[in-house]
Amino acid sequence: MTSARDRARERFGARCGYCGVSDVDIGSTLTVDHHRPRSRDGRDDDENLVYACPRCNEHKGSYWHEDHPPHVPLLHPGRDELARHLREGTDGRLQGLTTEGTFFIEKLRLNRAPLVAHRIQLRAAATQREALDAARTRVRELEQRISRMRSDFDSTVEEIQRHTSSKR
């Protein structure tokens, strides 16, 4: 039987549902956050549990919008479409597109320096992978072209040899 932590880890792909860092990024398993805190009748069911890094879990704390100003619901990464509420800028910082998105970023401090650096590093690695994939594709295309040219060359040499030997 799998534990609630294991199920949350699987649902969130071993990444913090809030900031996106993975187990591998931080070198250990993450925590499980009760999106609706237990102190506000939050349950231990899978729908309420978010796989979270210790820092995001700490920043979120026991926040529940009904109890704390500014009374903005905290987005739930398993239910809310985060891309509708925030986007990543070219500088690696997250920008809120909605009131909820802006609050989500601020409450969880998602623009803390290590996360911004991590996003920039991930983007650079993705760009390098894309460039490497494009280079590999180009090399395969050139190898195929060389092979066709080699075949054409060999055919031409054979034709010249046949033509030369038939004249003798």
C-alpha positions in Angstrom: 0.0 0.0 0.0 1.4 3.4 -1.0 1.6 6.2 1.5 -0.1 9.6 1.1 3.4 11.1 0.5 4.2 8.6 -2.2 0.9 9.3 -3.9 1.4 13.1 -3.7 5.0 12.6 -5.0 3.7 10.6 -8.0 0.9 13.1 -8.7 3.3 16.0 -8.8 6.0 14.2 -10.7 8.5 14.4 -7.7 8.3 18.2 -8.0 7.1 20.9 -5.6 3.6 21.7 -6.7 4.3 25.3 -5.8 7.7 26.2 -7.1 8.6 23.2 -9.3 11.9 22.1 -7.8 12.4 18.3 -7.8 13.7 15.8 -5.3 16.8 15.6 -7.4 17.3 19.4 -7.4 17.4 19.5 -3.6 18.8 16.1 -3.0 16.0 14.7 -0.8 12.3 13.9 -0.8 10.0 16.9 -0.3 7.3 17.4 2.3 3.6 17.1 2.0 1.5 20.2 2.5 -2.1 20.3 3.4 -3.4 22.9 1.0 -6.4 23.5 3.3 -4.6 23.4 6.6 -5.6 20.8 9.2 -6.3 23.7 11.6 -9.0 24.8 9.1 -10.6 21.3 8.7 -8.2 20.3 6.0 -8.2 16.6 5.4 -5.5 14.0 4.7 -7.2 13.0 1.4 -5.2 13.1 -1.9 -7.1 16.1 -3.2 -5.9 18.3 -0.3 -2.3 17.1 -0.3 0.4 19.0 -2.3 3.9 17.7 -2.7 6.0 20.7 -1.6 9.5 21.7 -0.9 10.2 22.7 2.7 10.7 26.4 1.8 7.3 26.7 0.0 5.6 24.7 2.8 7.1 27.1 5.3 6.1 30.2 3.4 2.6 29.0 2.9 2.3 28.0 6.6 -1.3 27.6 7.8 -2.7 30.3 5.4 -6.3 29.9 4.6 -8.0 32.7 2.7 -11.1 32.8 5.0 -8.9 33.6 8.0 -6.2 35.8 6.7 -6.1 39.1 4.8 -6.1 39.8 1.9 -8.6 36.9 1.8 -7.3 35.8 -1.6 -7.5 32.0 -2.2 -4.2 30.4 -2.7 -4.0 28.6 -6.0 -4.0 24.8 -5.8 -1.4 23.4 -8.2 -3.3 20.2 -8.6 -6.7 21.9 -9.4 -5.9 25.3 -10.8 -4.3 25.9 -14.1 -1.3 27.9 -13.0 -0.4 29.1 -16.5 -3.6 31.1 -16.5 -2.4 33.0 -13.4 1.3 33.4 -13.9 4.1 33.3 -16.4 7.9 33.3 -16.4 9.6 36.4 -17.6 12.8 36.4 -19.6 14.7 37.3 -16.4 13.5 34.0 -14.7 11.1 35.9 -12.4 7.4 34.9 -12.2 4.8 37.5 -13.0 1.2 37.4 -11.9 -1.4 37.6 -14.6 -4.3 37.7 -12.1 -4.8 38.8 -8.5 -4.6 35.1 -7.4 -1.4 34.6 -9.4 0.3 37.7 -8.0 -0.7 36.6 -4.4 0.5 33.1 -5.1 3.9 34.4 -6.1 4.2 36.8 -3.2 2.9 34.4 -0.5 5.2 31.6 -1.5 8.1 33.9 -2.4 8.5 32.3 -5.7 10.9 34.9 -6.9 13.5 34.1 -4.3 17.0 34.3 -5.8 17.7 30.6 -5.8 14.5 29.8 -7.7 15.1 32.5 -10.2 18.6 31.2 -10.8 17.2 27.7 -11.0 14.7 28.7 -13.7 17.4 30.5 -15.7 19.6 27.4 -15.5 16.7 25.1 -16.6 16.0 27.4 -19.5 19.7 27.5 -20.5 19.9 23.7 -20.3 16.7 23.3 -22.5 18.2 25.7 -25.0 21.4 23.7 -25.1 19.4 20.4 -25.5 17.5 22.0 -28.4 20.7 23.2 -30.1 22.3 19.8 -29.6 19.2 18.0 -31.0 19.2 20.3 -34.0 23.0 19.7 -34.5 22.4 15.9 -34.4 19.6 16.2 -36.9 21.8 18.2 -39.2 24.7 15.7 -38.9 22.3 12.9 -39.8 21.1 14.8 -42.8 24.7 15.5 -43.9 25.6 11.9 -43.4 22.7 10.8 -45.6 23.7 13.4 -48.2 27.3 12.2 -48.1 26.1 8.6 -48.5 24.0 9.5 -51.5 26.9 11.5 -53.0 29.3 8.6 -52.4 26.8 6.2 -54.1 26.5 8.7 -57.1 30.3 9.0 -57.3 30.7 5.2 -57.2 28.1 4.8 -60.0 29.8 7.5 -62.0 33.2 5.8 -61.6 31.7 2.5 -62.7 30.1 4.0 -65.7 33.4 5.7 -66.7 35.2 2.4 -66.3 32.6 0.6 -68.4 32.8 3.2 -71.0 36.6 3.2 -71.0 36.8 -0.6 -71.2 34.2 -0.9 -74.0 36.4 1.5 -76.2 39.4 -0.8 -75.9 
